Every structure is written in C-alpha cells, then in structure tokens.
C-alpha cells in the first residue's frame, strides 16, 4: 500500500486517480468510478466528485493508497 499526501483537506476522487497515474485522463477516471471499479474505505463508491480526505483508503485494480496530510 502506498501513501499520497494532500493539502487543503480533500481531493476529488477522479483527480486522485489521475494524480496517481492509475488512469490516463479524466474521462477514463469518471468511467471507472461509474463502472464500480473503485473502492473507497472498502466499499464500492460511484460518486465521481467524492471528496477523499486524509485517512481514507482508495483501491483500484489491485492497488491501494492511503491519504495523508
């Protein structure tokens, strides 16, 4: 599991997927979220604009990241 440091309190889920290079562009990030391929804190979450905060865990295609501040 890797960690990702954010500032400002949160990052939108689709921006996080792009920042981690888990997807190539925003359209792909939205598609994988809507398809239910991304987990937030162990649960599938379909919200593209989900605010991911420090302490949260995001999983996608066998990879996971914990957000830190």
Secondary structure, 3 states (H helix, E strand, C coil): CEEEECCCCEEEHHHHHHHCCCCCCHHHHHHHHHCCCEEECCEECCCCCCEEECCCEEEECCEEEEEEC
